[in-house]
Amino acid sequence: MTMVLSLGCSLAFGQGIAGQIGIVQIDENIIASENGLLLGRMIRGLELDPLALRDNWLQFNLGGWVWEQSLQSVDRGDFDLVVSVAQGENIRDNPQGEIIGRLENGTLLRFMERVDGWIRVERAVWIWARSVDVKNSNIEPNNEDLKAGEDGLGWLTVGGRDLPILDAPNGDTLFRALPRSALTVLAREGNWAKVTIDGWIWAPATSEELLDLPVIVDMEIRDLVQRREELQGRVLRWDLQFISIEEADEVRSDFFENEQFLVTKLVGSKNDFIYVTVPLNLTKVVSFLSPLEHIRVVGRLRTASEKLTEAPVLELISFEKIPS
């Protein structure tokens, strides 16, 4: 099976990338942007046409065929389809053809054509450059990753429920990996796999000082905007009226792609709106909120003024319903 993925547009190519063909060396994740949202995984041996190289990430245009019943129509800027099945769906080189990868639930795509219940889709994605062998380029393959793939270790994706990560087989729980997390398998012992997970935590240079500071209660929006740099990353508490749950699209540059957030406004106010982003572990809980319900929210300030609407954006830490 050979399929070359390319994009018919002009981009600023990285040195040694233009016109080259790359071969994916191990089953590897694809993401929406460098270090961005997980969109799925491409299989080892797939050929692609790299477009750009930036910070060890390669961009290429993903194209293929997806079963129509696993897609849903949306209106998200450049995208008009989304993978709608909870477990994700395969992407193939042709209708009923060979699988070239798998797409995560929620992945946004562009419609190209429809044939007998199959839809050809496209979108630009990024892949870790060292997992792709691009001839005559300045990319050095990651030999450790290649060896892991050859030995059958490679990657492991968490299923639909949280997975406890232990300090040893049958040991103590260190933390829990969220559904659909991607883990690198380092070693195996029977039915146990030793894994590592790459991620980011909130840790600015002043994080220790911020944690020691008290929660700011009921701050005026105008004061928040005037002191935005001083209050960035601080924990705030507001009594809010819940309006709706929305999903961010690419127009909202202060959010991650597909990130869920609450649209709220200050209790007793007509125009002071506040957006509250929802972490994965709280999405089920907030789904039970009713419109116009009052909630007391504690969150970390992401921005004092979102670019699109100039409303503050909080990252939800906790909330409680306020009895009416």
SERO-4910 file (N, C-alpha, C, O; in steps of 0.05 Angstrom, whole numbers):
BEGIN
 pado doro    nc1    nc2    nc3   cac1   cac2   cac3    cc1    cc2    cc3    oc1    oc2    oc3
  Met    A     17    -24      0      0      0      0     17     25      0     34     28     18
  Thr    A     13     42    -20     28     67    -21      9     90    -26     -7     88    -45
  Met    A     10    110    -10     -7    133    -14      8    158     -7     18    159     16
  Val    A     10    177    -25     25    201    -19      5    223    -12    -14    228    -28
  Leu    A      8    236     11    -10    257     20      3    284     14     26    288     22
  Ser    A    -11    301      1      0    327     -6    -21    349     -4    -45    343     -2
  Leu    A    -12    374     -5    -30    397     -2    -26    415    -26     -4    424    -31
  Gly    A    -48    421    -40    -45    438    -63    -46    468    -57    -64    482    -65
  Cys    A    -27    477    -41    -25    506    -36      4    512    -30     20    495    -27
  Ser    A     10    538    -28     37    547    -24     42    554      5     27    569     17
  Leu    A     64    543     16     72    548     43    102    554     44    116    549     24
  Ala    A    111    565     66    140    570     70    152    543     79    148    535    102
  Phe    A    167    530     61    178    504     67    203    506     84    218    525     81
  Gly    A    207    486    101    231    485    116    254    477     98    249    466     77
  Gln    A    279    482    107    302    475     91    303    445     85    300    429    103
  Gly    A    306    438     59    308    410     52    282    395     52    282    370     51
  Ile    A    259    408     53    233    394     55    218    395     29    205    375     21
  Ala    A    219    418     14    203    421    -10    209    399    -30    232    393    -36
  Gly    A    187    387    -40    189    367    -61    198    340    -51    201    322    -68
  Gln    A    203    336    -26    212    310    -15    189    292     -8    166    302     -3
  Ile    A    194    266     -8    174    247      1    183    236     28    206    228     31
  Gly    A    165    235     47    171    224     74    157    198     78    135    194     69
  Ile    A    170    180     93    158    154    100    156    153    131    176    156    144
  Val    A    132    149    141    127    147    170    140    121    180    134    100    170
  Gln    A    158    123    199    175    101    208    162     84    230    168     61    233
  Ile    A    144     96    246    129     81    267    101     92    267     95    113    256
  Asp    A     82     76    279     55     87    283     58    112    300     69    112    322
  Glu    A     48    135    289     54    161    302     29    178    303     12    178    285
  Asn    A     28    194    324      5    213    328      6    235    307     28    243    298
  Ile    A    -17    246    300    -19    271    285    -34    290    303    -52    283    318
  Ile    A    -27    316    300    -38    336    318    -46    361    301    -39    364    278
  Ala    A    -62    378    314    -74    401    299    -53    423    295    -55    438    275
  Ser    A    -34    426    313    -12    446    310     11    436    326      9    416    341
  Glu    A     34    449    324     58    440    339     51    438    369     42    458    381
  Asn    A     55    414    381     48    410    409     19    414    414     11    420    437
  Gly    A      2    411    394    -27    417    396    -44    393    402    -35    372    412
  Leu    A    -70    396    395    -91    376    401    -86    350    386    -80    351    362
  Leu    A    -89    327    399    -87    301    386   -110    297    367   -133    299    375
  Leu    A   -104    291    342   -125    286    322   -127    257    314   -149    248    305
  Gly    A   -106    242    318   -107    214    310    -79    202    307    -60    212    320
  Arg    A    -77    182    290    -51    168    288    -48    157    260    -67    146    248
  Met    A    -25    160    248    -18    149    222     -2    123    226     13    120    245
  Ile    A     -5    104    206      8     78    209     36     79    197     42     95    180
  Arg    A     53     61    207     80     59    197     80     51    167     64     35    159
  Gly    A     98     63    152    100     57    123     85     76    105     89     76     81
  Leu    A     69     94    116     54    113    100     72    133     88     90    144    101
  Glu    A     68    139     62     83    160     48     68    186     49     44    186     46
  Leu    A     83    208     54     70    234     54     89    255     42    113    251     39
  Asp    A     77    277     34     91    299     21     94    322     42     74    337     44
  Pro    A    116    325     56    119    345     76    116    373     64    125    379     42
  Leu    A    104    391     79    100    418     70    118    438     85    129    456     72
  Ala    A    120    435    111    136    454    127    148    440    150    137    420    160
  Leu    A    171    450    159    184    440    183    187    462    203    198    483    196
  Arg    A    177    458    227    180    479    248    182    466    275    165    451    283
  Asp    A    204    473    289    208    463    316    204    433    319    190    423    336
  Asn    A    217    418    300    217    388    301    190    376    293    186    353    297
  Trp    A    172    392    282    146    382    273    144    386    243    152    407    232
  Leu    A    133    366    229    128    367    201     98    372    195     81    359    208
  Gln    A     92    390    177     64    393    169     60    379    142     76    381    124
  Phe    A     37    366    139     29    355    114     -2    355    112    -15    360    133
  Asn    A    -12    351     89    -41    351     85    -51    322     87    -44    305     70
  Leu    A    -68    316    106    -80    290    109   -104    287     91   -122    304     92
  Gly    A   -104    267     74   -126    262     56   -133    233     56   -115    216     57
  Gly    A   -158    226     55   -167    198     54   -197    196     55   -211    216     53
  Trp    A   -206    172     59   -235    165     58   -244    155     85   -231    139     98
  Val    A   -267    166     94   -279    159    120   -308    150    115   -322    162     99
  Trp    A   -317    130    130   -345    120    128   -364    143    136   -361    155    157
  Glu    A   -383    149    118   -400    172    121   -415    172    147   -420    194    159
  Gln    A   -424    149    156   -440    148    181   -424    155    206   -436    160    227
  Ser    A   -398    156    203   -381    164    226   -375    194    227   -359    203    243
  Leu    A   -387    209    208   -382    238    206   -408    253    210   -430    243    205
  Gln    A   -405    278    219   -428    295    223   -422    323    212   -399    332    214
  Ser    A   -442    336    200   -438    362    188   -435    383    210   -450    383    229
  Val    A   -417    402    206   -413    424    225   -406    449    208   -401    447    184
  Asp    A   -407    472    221   -398    497    208   -377    509    226   -383    525    244
  Arg    A   -352    502    221   -329    511    238   -308    524    221   -286    514    218
  Gly    A   -314    547    210   -295    561    193   -288    546    168   -305    542    151
  Asp    A   -263    536    166   -254    521    142   -264    493    142   -261    479    122
  Phe    A   -275    483    164   -283    455    167   -314    452    166   -328    469    177
  Asp    A   -323    431    153   -351    426    151   -359    398    159   -383    390    157
  Leu    A   -340    382    170   -346    355    180   -331    351    206   -310    363    211
  Val    A   -341    333    222   -328    325    247   -332    295    251   -353    285    245
  Val    A   -311    281    261   -314    253    268   -332    251    293   -325    263    314
  Ser    A   -354    237    290   -375    239    311   -378    214    328   -393    214    347
  Val    A   -364    192    321   -366    167    337   -347    169    360   -324    178    357
  Ala    A   -356    159    383   -340    162    408   -313    149    407   -294    159    418
  Gln    A   -312    126    393   -287    111    392   -268    119    370   -247    108    366
  Gly    A   -276    140    354   -260    148    332   -265    131    307   -282    113    309
  Glu    A   -252    137    285   -257    122    260   -232    120    244   -214    137    245
  Asn    A   -230     98    228   -207     94    210   -209    113    186   -231    122    178
  Ile    A   -186    120    175   -184    135    150   -169    117    130   -149    105    138
  Arg    A   -179    115    106   -169     95     87   -159    109     61   -166    132     56
  Asp    A   -143     93     46   -132    105     21   -153    106     -1   -150    122    -19
  Asn    A   -174     89      0   -196     89    -19   -221     79     -5   -219     68     17
  Pro    A   -245     84    -16   -269     72     -4   -265     42      0   -258     28    -19
  Gln    A   -269     33     24   -265      5     31   -237     -5     27   -231    -29     25
  Gly    A   -218     14     25   -190      8     20   -174      2     45   -185     -4     66
  Glu    A   -148      4     42   -130     -2     64   -130     21     84   -131     45     76
  Ile    A   -127     14    109   -127     34    131   -100     48    131    -79     35    131
  Ile    A   -100     75    131    -75     90    133    -72    104    160    -51    115    166
  Gly    A    -93    103    176    -92    116    202   -119    115    216   -138    103    206
  Arg    A   -120    127    239   -145    129    254   -148    157    265   -129    169    275
  Leu    A   -173    167    264   -179    194    272   -194    194    299   -212    177    303
  Glu    A   -188    213    316   -201    215    342   -229    227    339   -234    242    320
  Asn    A   -246    220    358   -272    234    360   -268    264    363   -251    272    378
  Gly    A   -283    279    348   -281    309    349   -262    321    329   -260    345    328
  Thr    A   -248    304    313   -230    315    293   -245    329    271   -263    318    259
  Leu    A   -238    354    266   -251    370    245   -238    365    218   -213    361    216
  Leu    A   -254    364    197   -245    357    170   -259    374    149   -280    386    154
  Arg    A   -248    373    124   -261    386    102   -272    365     82   -258    346     76
  Phe    A   -297    369     73   -309    351     53   -297    356     26   -293    379     18
  Met    A   -291    334     12   -280    336    -15   -299    323    -36   -306    335    -56
  Glu    A   -307    298    -30   -327    285    -48   -339    261    -34   -329    252    -13
  Arg    A   -362    251    -45   -376    228    -33   -379    206    -54   -386    212    -77
  Val    A   -374    181    -46   -377    158    -64   -388    135    -48   -374    124    -31
  Asp    A   -413    127    -54   -425    102    -43   -422    100    -12   -413     79     -2
  Gly    A   -429    121      2   -428    120     31   -401    126     43   -398    125     68
  Trp    A   -382    134     27   -355    141     36   -350    171     29   -360    180      8
  Ile    A   -336    185     46   -330    213     40   -299    217     40   -286    208     59
  Arg    A   -290    230     20   -261    237     19   -257    264     34   -271    283     28
  Val    A   -239    264     53   -235    287     70   -206    297     69   -188    282     60
  Glu    A   -202    321     78   -175    332     79   -173    351    103   -193    361    113
  Arg    A   -148    355    112   -141    376    131   -111    376    135    -98    355    133
  Ala    A   -100    399    141    -72    401    147    -67    392    176    -82    399    194
  Val    A    -46    376    180    -39    365    206     -9    366    210      6    372    191
  Trp    A      0    361    234     28    360    241     36    333    252     19    320    265
  Ile    A     61    325    248     71    299    258     99    304    268    114    321    257
  Trp    A    108    288    288    135    291    299    155    284    277    155    262    266
  Ala    A    173    303    270    190    300    247    208    276    249    214    264    228
  Arg    A    218    270    273    237    248    275    225    220    272    239    200    272
  Ser    A    198    220    269    185    195    263    181    191    233    169    171    225
  Val    A    191    210    217    187    209    188    215    209    175    232    226    182
  Asp    A    220    191    157    245    190    142    241    206    116    228    197     98
  Val    A    253    230    116    252    247     92    280    247     79    299    257     91
  Lys    A    282    235     56    308    233     43    320    261     36    305    279     28
  Asn    A    346    264     39    360    288     32    350    312     48    351    335     37
  Ser    A    341    308     72    332    331     88    350    333    113    368    317    117
  Asn    A    345    354    129    361    359    153    348    346    177    355    354    200
  Ile    A    330    327    173    316    314    196    331    289    203    336    272    185
  Glu    A    338    285    228    351    261    237    330    243    250    318    251    271
  Pro    A    325    219    240    305    201    253    313    195    282    336    194    288
  Asn    A    293    191    298    297    185    326    301    154    328    281    139    327
  Asn    A    326    146    331    331    117    331    318    102    354    311     79    351
  Glu    A    315    115    377    303    102    399    273     96    393    263     75    399
  Asp    A    260    115    381    232    111    373    229     89    353    211     72    354
  Leu    A    248     88    333    247     68    312    251     40    324    237     21    317
  Lys    A    269     38    342    274     12    355    250      3    371    242    -21    371
  Ala    A    237     22    385    213     15    400    191      4    381    178    -15    388
  Gly    A    189     17    358    169      8    339    175    -20    328    157    -37    326
  Glu    A    200    -26    322    208    -52    312    205    -74    332    199    -96    325
  Asp    A    209    -67    357    206    -87    378    177    -92    387    172   -108    405
  Gly    A    158    -78    374    130    -82    381    122    -67    406    101    -73    417
  Leu    A    138    -48    415    130    -32    439    114     -8    430     89     -8    434
  Gly    A    127     12    419    112     34    406     94     50    424    103     59    446
  Trp    A     69     53    416     50     70    430     26     55    441     20     33    432
  Leu    A     14     67    461    -10     56    473    -29     79    477    -22    100    488
  Thr    A    -54     76    468    -75     97    472    -95     88    492   -106     66    490
  Val    A   -100    104    513   -119     98    533   -147     97    521   -153    112    503
  Gly    A   -164     78    530   -191     75    519   -210     96    529   -203    119    533
  Gly    A   -235     88    532   -257    107    539   -259    114    568   -275    130    575
  Arg    A   -242    102    585   -243    108    614   -215    114    624   -195    107    612
  Asp    A   -215    128    647   -189    135    660   -173    109    664   -184     88    670
  Leu    A   -146    112    662   -129     89    667   -109     96    689    -94    115    687
  Pro    A   -108     80    711    -89     86    733    -61     80    724    -56     59    712
  Ile    A    -42     98    730    -13     94    725      0     88    751     -1    104    770
  Leu    A     12     64    754     23     54    779     53     57    780     66     60    759
  Asp    A     65     57    804     94     60    806    108     33    801    133     33    798
  Ala    A     93     11    799    104    -15    793     80    -34    787     57    -27    795
  Pro    A     84    -57    774     62    -75    771     48    -82    797     62    -89    817
  Asn    A     22    -78    799      6    -82    823     15    -63    846     11    -69    869
  Gly    A     27    -40    838     37    -21    858     17      1    865     -7     -3    861
  Asp    A     27     23    875     10     45    883      4     64    859     21     66    841
  Thr    A    -19     76    859    -27     94    838    -13    120    841    -14    133    862
  Leu    A      1    129    819     14    155    818     -5    176    808     -7    198    820
  Phe    A    -19    171    786    -39    189    775    -56    173    756    -51    149    752
  Arg    A    -76    186    744    -93    173    725    -91    186    698    -93    211    695
  Ala    A    -88    170    677    -87    181    649   -116    183    640   -132    165    643
  Leu    A   -123    206    628   -149    211    618   -155    195    593   -136    186    579
  Pro    A   -181    190    586   -188    176    562   -174    189    537   -173    213    535
  Arg    A   -165    171    519   -152    179    494   -124    190    497   -113    200    477
  Ser    A   -112    189    521    -85    198    525    -66    179    509    -71    155    508
  Ala    A    -45    191    498    -25    175    483     -1    170    500     11    190    510
  Leu    A      7    145    504     29    138    521     51    123    505     44    108    487
  Thr    A     76    128    511     98    114    498    105     89    515    109     92    539
  Val    A    105     66    503    112     41    517    142     37    517    154     35    496
  Leu    A    153     36    541    182     33    545    191      4    549    212     -4    540
  Ala    A    174    -12    562    180    -40    567    155    -55    574    134    -43    580
  Arg    A    156    -82    573    133    -98    580    142   -121    599    163   -133    596
  Glu    A    124   -127    618    128   -150    636    101   -164    637     83   -156    652
  Gly    A     98   -186    622     72   -200    622     51   -182    611     53   -171    588
  Asn    A     29   -178    626      8   -160    618     12   -131    626     -6   -115    623
  Trp    A     35   -125    637     41    -97    646     59    -83    625     76    -95    614
  Ala    A     54    -58    622     70    -41    604     81    -18    620     66     -4    634
  Lys    A    107    -13    618    119     11    630    116     34    609    125     31    586
  Val    A    104     56    618     98     77    598    108    104    608    114    108    632
  Thr    A    110    122    589    116    150    596     96    167    580     88    160    558
  Ile    A     89    190    591     70    208    578     82    236    578     92    245    599
  Asp    A     81    249    555     91    276    553     67    295    556     46    291    545
  Gly    A     71    316    572     50    336    576     61    361    588     85    364    593
  Trp    A     42    379    593     49    406    603     33    411    629     10    404    631
  Ile    A     46    424    647     32    433    671     36    463    674     55    475    663
  Trp    A     18    476    688     20    505    693     44    510    712     42    502    736
  Ala    A     66    521    703     89    525    719    105    550    711    128    548    703
  Pro    A     92    574    712    107    598    706    129    603    727    128    590    748
  Ala    A    147    621    721    169    627    740    158    635    767    171    631    787
  Thr    A    134    647    768    123    657    793    102    638    804     86    646    822
  Ser    A    101    612    794     79    594    802     78    589    832     56    589    843
  Glu    A    101    586    845    100    582    874     88    606    888     73    602    907
  Glu    A     95    629    880     84    653    892     54    655    887     39    662    905
  Leu    A     45    648    863     17    649    857      1    630    874    -21    637    883
  Leu    A     12    606    878     -3    587    894     -7    596    923    -26    588    936
  Asp    A     12    612    933     10    621    960     -9    645    964    -16    653    986
  Leu    A    -17    657    941    -34    681    943    -63    673    947    -72    651    938
  Pro    A    -79    689    961   -107    682    966   -124    684    941   -117    697    921
  Val    A   -147    670    941   -166    671    919   -178    699    919   -186    710    940
  Ile    A   -180    711    895   -193    737    892   -222    733    888   -231    719    870
  Val    A   -239    746    904   -267    742    904   -282    766    892   -277    789    901
  Asp    A   -300    761    873   -318    781    862   -304    806    852   -312    829    859
  Met    A   -283    803    837   -269    826    826   -286    839    803   -298    825    788
  Glu    A   -286    865    802   -299    880    780   -284    875    754   -260    874    753
  Ile    A   -300    871    732   -288    866    706   -269    888    698   -247    883    687
  Arg    A   -278    913    701   -261    936    693   -234    936    708   -214    944    696
  Asp    A   -234    929    733   -209    928    749   -192    905    739   -167    907    738
  Leu    A   -205    883    731   -190    860    721   -175    867    696   -151    860    693
  Val    A   -188    881    678   -175    889    652   -152    908    657   -131    906    644
  Gln    A   -156    927    675   -135    947    681   -110    934    694    -88    944    691
  Arg    A   -114    911    708    -92    898    722    -85    871    709    -76    853    723
  Arg    A    -90    868    683    -88    842    670    -61    829    674    -60    805    679
  Glu    A    -39    843    670    -13    831    673     -7    822    701      4    801    706
  Glu    A    -16    838    720    -12    831    748    -27    806    756    -18    791    773
  Leu    A    -51    803    745    -70    782    754    -69    757    736    -83    737    742
  Gln    A    -52    757    715    -50    733    698    -42    709    714    -22    709    728
  Gly    A    -58    688    712    -52    663    726    -63    662    755    -61    641    768
  Arg    A    -75    684    764    -86    684    791   -112    668    792   -126    665    772
  Val    A   -119    658    816   -144    644    820   -165    663    829   -162    678    849
  Leu    A   -188    663    815   -210    681    821   -235    665    828   -238    642    820
  Arg    A   -254    678    842   -280    666    848   -302    686    841   -301    709    850
  Trp    A   -321    676    826   -344    693    819   -370    677    822   -370    652    818
  Asp    A   -392    691    828   -419    679    826   -429    686    799   -432    709    791
  Leu    A   -435    665    783   -442    668    755   -469    655    748   -478    637    762
  Gln    A   -481    666    727   -505    654    717   -498    638    691   -488    650    672
  Phe    A   -503    612    692   -496    595    670   -516    600    647   -540    601    651
  Ile    A   -505    601    622   -522    606    599   -521    581    580   -542    571    573
  Ser    A   -497    572    573   -495    550    554   -467    538    555   -448    550    566
  Ile    A   -465    514    543   -439    501    539   -433    502    509   -449    495    493
  Glu    A   -409    512    502   -401    515    474   -375    500    469   -361    493    488
  Glu    A   -368    497    443   -342    486    435   -328    507    419   -339    519    401
  Ala    A   -302    511    426   -287    531    412   -279    522    384   -273    499    379
  Asp    A   -280    541    365   -270    536    338   -245    552    334   -236    566    352
  Glu    A   -233    550    310   -207    562    306   -208    592    306   -187    605    308
  Val    A   -232    604    304   -234    634    304   -227    644    332   -217    666    335
  Arg    A   -233    628    352   -227    636    380   -198    629    387   -193    607    396
  Ser    A   -180    647    383   -152    641    386   -143    639    415   -120    630    420
  Asp    A   -160    646    434   -153    644    462   -161    616    473   -157    611    497
  Phe    A   -172    599    456   -180    572    464   -165    552    447   -154    558    426
  Phe    A   -166    527    457   -155    505    441   -177    494    423   -201    498    428
  Glu    A   -169    482    401   -189    472    382   -208    452    396   -198    433    409
  Asn    A   -234    456    392   -254    438    404   -256    440    434   -271    424    446
  Glu    A   -242    458    447   -244    461    476   -272    469    485   -283    488    474
  Gln    A   -283    455    504   -309    462    515   -306    485    534   -287    487    550
  Phe    A   -326    504    534   -326    525    553   -355    533    560   -373    530    544
  Leu    A   -358    544    584   -384    554    593   -387    583    585   -368    599    590
  Val    A   -409    590    575   -416    618    571   -432    627    596   -453    615    601
  Thr    A   -422    646    610   -435    655    635   -434    686    636   -421    699    620
  Lys    A   -449    696    655   -447    725    661   -449    729    691   -461    712    705
  Leu    A   -438    751    700   -439    756    729   -468    758    739   -485    770    725
  Val    A   -473    746    761   -500    747    773   -507    777    778   -492    792    789
  Gly    A   -531    784    768   -540    812    772   -531    831    750   -537    855    751
  Ser    A   -515    821    731   -505    838    709   -518    831    683   -526    808    679
  Lys    A   -520    850    665   -532    845    638   -510    841    617   -515    827    597
  Asn    A   -487    853    621   -467    854    599   -440    843    607   -423    840    589
  Asp    A   -436    835    631   -409    825    640   -408    795    636   -414    779    654
  Phe    A   -400    787    612   -398    758    605   -370    748    613   -350    762    611
  Ile    A   -369    722    621   -344    709    628   -345    681    616   -365    666    619
  Tyr    A   -323    673    602   -321    646    591   -305    629    611   -285    638    622
  Val    A   -314    605    615   -301    587    633   -294    561    619   -312    545    612
  Thr    A   -268    556    614   -260    531    600   -263    507    618   -259    509    643
  Val    A   -270    484    607   -276    461    622   -256    439    617   -253    430    594
  Pro    A   -241    430    638   -222    407    634   -238    381    629   -261    379    636
  Leu    A   -224    361    617   -237    337    610   -250    323    634   -271    310    631
  Asn    A   -238    324    657   -249    310    680   -274    323    691   -287    311    709
  Leu    A   -282    346    681   -306    360    691   -328    362    670   -349    374    675
  Thr    A   -323    352    645   -342    356    624   -369    342    630   -390    353    624
  Lys    A   -368    319    642   -392    304    648   -408    319    670   -433    320    669
  Val    A   -394    330    690   -408    344    712   -422    369    702   -445    374    709
  Val    A   -409    385    685   -421    410    676   -444    405    657   -461    422    653
  Ser    A   -445    381    645   -467    375    626   -494    374    640   -515    376    626
  Phe    A   -495    373    666   -520    372    681   -529    400    689   -551    403    701
  Leu    A   -514    421    682   -523    448    689   -547    456    671   -549    448    648
  Ser    A   -564    472    683   -588    482    669   -585    511    663   -573    526    679
  Pro    A   -594    520    639   -592    549    632   -604    566    654   -625    561    665
  Leu    A   -590    589    659   -598    609    679   -593    600    708   -599    615    727
  Glu    A   -581    576    712   -574    567    739   -551    583    749   -533    591    734
  His    A   -550    589    775   -529    604    788   -508    585    799   -514    565    812
  Ile    A   -482    591    793   -460    574    802   -438    591    814   -434    614    804
  Arg    A   -424    581    833   -401    594    845   -376    581    833   -371    557    838
  Val    A   -361    596    818   -339    584    802   -312    594    813   -308    617    819
  Val    A   -293    575    816   -266    581    822   -249    573    798   -250    550    789
  Gly    A   -233    592    788   -217    585    764   -192    602    762   -189    623    776
  Arg    A   -174    593    745   -149    608    740   -152    626    716   -163    617    695
  Leu    A   -143    651    718   -147    670    697   -128    664    673   -104    665    676
  Arg    A   -140    656    651   -124    652    626   -119    679    612    -96    684    604
  Thr    A   -140    694    609   -136    721    598   -158    739    608   -181    731    613
  Ala    A   -151    764    612   -171    784    622   -189    794    600   -210    806    606
  Ser    A   -181    790    575   -197    801    553   -193    784    528   -173    787    514
  Glu    A   -212    766    522   -211    749    499   -211    766    474   -225    786    472
  Lys    A   -195    759    453   -192    775    430   -218    780    414   -222    801    404
  Leu    A   -235    759    413   -259    761    397   -281    778    410   -294    794    397
  Thr    A   -285    775    436   -307    788    450   -299    807    473   -315    822    484
  Glu    A   -272    805    480   -261    821    502   -271    812    530   -268    826    549
  Ala    A   -283    788    531   -292    777    557   -269    762    570   -252    751    556
  Pro    A   -268    761    597   -248    746    611   -251    716    606   -273    706    600
  Val    A   -229    701    607   -230    672    604   -217    659    629   -194    665    635
  Leu    A   -233    642    642   -223    628    666   -219    598    658   -234    588    642
  Glu    A   -200    586    671   -196    557    669   -208    544    694   -198    549    716
  Leu    A   -230    529    691   -245    519    713   -229    501    731   -216    482    722
  Ile    A   -229    507    757   -217    490    778   -239    475    793   -237    451    796
  Ser    A   -260    489    802   -282    477    815   -306    495    814   -304    519    808
  Phe    A   -330    484    819   -354    500    820   -374    487    838   -373    463    844
  Glu    A   -394    502    847   -416    491    863   -441    507    855   -440    530    848
  Lys    A   -464    493    856   -489    506    850   -498    524    874   -494    516    897
  Ile    A   -509    547    868   -518    565    888   -548    561    891   -563    565    871
  Pro    A   -558    553    914   -587    548    917   -603    573    910   -595    596    918
  Ser    A   -625    570    896   -641    593    888   -659    602    911   -675    621    908
***
